[in-house]
Amino acid sequence: MIDLTPSTTRVAALIPAVREEHLDAPTPMGAPVVQLLNHLLGLTVAFRDAAAKIEGPTTSTPPAPVLDPLPDGWRETLTIRLGQLAGAWQDPAAWDGMTMAGSVRFPAQACGLVALDEVLLHGWDLARATGQDYRPTDTEAEAVLPIVTPDPDPEVAAAEREGMFGPPVPVAADAPPFDRVLGFAGRDPAWSPA
């Protein structure tokens, strides 16, 4: 079991500083901030429900880009959903058995790590795009390294990573753990807005 609270709290702390002019700005993941925020609004629900082993539209629908305007009250909604996500994974039963998220059925323990990875990576995306500080702990980064590390077989790696991560970005072997996570996930740790 891993406590997602420090990670979700860190992302929630970024939300008040997101201004209207940021919404069309690029992010390291290649999408504008508005699309990233819509993605966060959706994934927090999907992984919250995955922790509770709920099978329905929130967990059985593959993720897709949402280009709609943000809903009214999105800041409060996202802050609440981040808290709910962390709370759902506090239950030891959330980590047992099988579950589903994004239409993929997999072990709940792996799902919890993917949830953590999503929060960490997209928190970094949001922080970079909006010029905010963001420092996950080495413990958090090391927990998700197995999720982002490509399979040594390039064909297997390509199939596993399709739709989840971009091509790996080289980083130094002695780089901090979170820089390695970013590189394996296809993000340049030195990325900054133009």
C-alpha positions in Angstrom: 0.0 0.0 0.0 1.2 3.5 -0.9 -0.3 6.7 0.5 -1.3 8.9 -2.5 -2.1 11.8 -0.2 1.2 13.7 -0.4 1.1 13.4 -4.2 -2.5 14.5 -4.6 -2.0 17.3 -2.1 1.0 18.6 -4.0 -1.1 18.7 -7.2 -4.0 20.4 -5.5 -1.7 23.1 -4.3 -1.0 24.0 -7.9 -4.6 24.7 -8.8 -5.1 28.1 -7.3 -2.3 29.6 -9.4 -3.6 28.3 -12.8 -4.9 31.5 -14.5 -7.1 31.9 -17.5 -4.2 32.8 -19.7 -2.5 29.4 -18.9 -5.4 27.4 -20.3 -4.2 27.5 -23.9 -0.5 27.2 -23.0 1.4 24.0 -24.0 2.4 21.3 -21.5 5.3 18.8 -21.6 2.8 16.1 -22.6 2.0 18.0 -25.8 -1.5 19.0 -25.0 -2.7 22.5 -23.8 -3.3 23.1 -20.1 -7.1 22.9 -20.6 -6.9 19.4 -22.0 -4.5 18.3 -19.2 -7.0 19.7 -16.5 -9.9 17.8 -18.2 -7.7 14.7 -18.2 -7.0 15.1 -14.4 -10.8 15.6 -13.8 -11.5 12.3 -15.5 -8.6 10.2 -14.2 -9.2 11.1 -10.6 -12.7 9.6 -10.9 -11.6 6.6 -12.9 -8.9 5.6 -10.4 -11.0 6.5 -7.4 -13.7 4.1 -8.7 -11.0 1.5 -9.6 -10.0 1.4 -6.0 -13.6 0.6 -5.0 -13.7 -2.1 -7.8 -16.6 -0.3 -9.5 -17.1 -1.5 -13.0 -19.0 1.0 -15.2 -18.6 4.0 -17.5 -16.0 5.6 -15.2 -13.6 2.6 -15.3 -14.5 0.8 -18.6 -14.1 3.8 -20.9 -10.7 4.2 -22.6 -9.2 7.6 -22.0 -9.7 10.1 -24.8 -8.6 13.7 -25.2 -11.3 16.1 -23.9 -11.1 19.5 -25.6 -14.3 20.9 -24.0 -14.1 24.1 -21.9 -13.6 23.4 -18.3 -16.7 23.0 -16.2 -17.8 25.7 -13.8 -16.1 25.3 -10.5 -13.4 23.1 -11.9 -10.8 24.2 -9.3 -13.0 23.1 -6.4 -14.1 19.9 -8.2 -10.6 18.9 -9.0 -9.4 19.6 -5.5 -12.2 17.4 -4.1 -11.6 14.6 -6.6 -7.8 14.5 -5.8 -8.7 14.1 -2.1 -11.2 11.4 -2.9 -8.7 9.6 -5.1 -6.2 9.5 -2.2 -8.8 8.5 0.3 -10.0 5.6 -1.9 -6.5 4.1 -2.0 -6.2 4.3 1.8 -8.4 1.2 2.1 -6.2 -1.9 2.1 -8.9 -3.8 0.1 -8.3 -1.3 -2.8 -4.9 -3.0 -3.3 -6.2 -6.6 -3.4 -7.5 -8.6 -6.3 -8.2 -7.3 -9.8 -9.8 -4.1 -10.9 -10.3 -2.0 -14.0 -9.4 1.5 -15.1 -9.4 3.0 -18.6 -11.0 -0.2 -19.9 -8.0 -2.2 -18.8 -8.3 -5.0 -16.3 -5.2 -5.5 -14.2 -4.1 -6.3 -10.6 -5.3 -3.7 -8.2 -1.7 -3.2 -6.8 -0.5 -2.2 -10.2 -3.6 0.0 -10.7 -2.7 1.9 -7.5 0.8 2.5 -8.8 -0.5 3.7 -12.2 -2.8 6.1 -10.3 0.2 7.4 -8.4 2.2 7.7 -11.7 -0.6 9.6 -13.4 -0.8 12.1 -10.5 2.9 12.6 -10.3 3.5 13.0 -14.1 0.5 15.2 -14.7 1.2 17.3 -11.7 4.7 17.9 -13.1 3.1 18.7 -16.5 0.8 21.3 -14.9 3.5 22.8 -12.7 5.9 23.2 -15.7 3.3 24.7 -18.0 2.2 27.2 -15.3 5.7 28.1 -14.0 5.3 26.5 -10.5 7.6 24.5 -8.3 7.1 20.8 -8.1 9.2 18.3 -6.2 8.1 14.7 -5.7 10.0 12.7 -3.2 12.5 10.0 -4.2 10.2 7.5 -2.5 7.3 8.4 -4.8 9.5 8.3 -7.9 11.0 5.0 -7.0 7.5 3.5 -6.5 6.5 4.3 -10.1 9.8 3.6 -11.8 8.6 0.0 -12.6 5.5 1.4 -14.3 7.4 3.7 -16.7 10.5 1.6 -17.3 10.3 0.2 -20.8 10.6 -3.5 -21.5 14.0 -4.4 -22.9 12.3 -5.9 -25.9 11.5 -2.9 -28.2 8.4 -4.6 -29.7 7.0 -5.5 -26.3 7.8 -2.0 -25.0 6.1 -0.3 -27.9 2.9 -2.3 -27.4 2.9 -1.8 -23.6 3.5 1.9 -23.9 1.2 2.8 -26.8 -1.1 5.6 -25.7 0.5 5.8 -22.2 4.0 7.2 -22.7 6.0 8.8 -25.5 9.4 7.5 -26.6 11.9 7.5 -23.7 14.0 10.6 -23.4 17.6 9.9 -22.4 18.7 11.1 -19.0 21.9 10.5 -17.1 22.2 7.2 -15.3 22.9 9.1 -12.0 20.0 11.5 -12.5 17.6 11.9 -9.6 14.8 9.3 -9.5 12.1 11.6 -10.7 14.1 12.7 -13.7 14.5 9.1 -14.6 10.7 8.6 -14.3 10.2 11.6 -16.6 12.7 10.4 -19.1 11.2 6.9 -19.2 7.7 8.4 -19.6 8.9 10.3 -22.6 9.3 13.7 -21.0 12.4 15.9 -21.0 13.2 16.9 -17.4 14.5 20.2 -18.7 11.3 21.1 -20.6 10.0 24.7 -20.1 7.4 26.7 -22.0 8.7 28.6 -25.0 
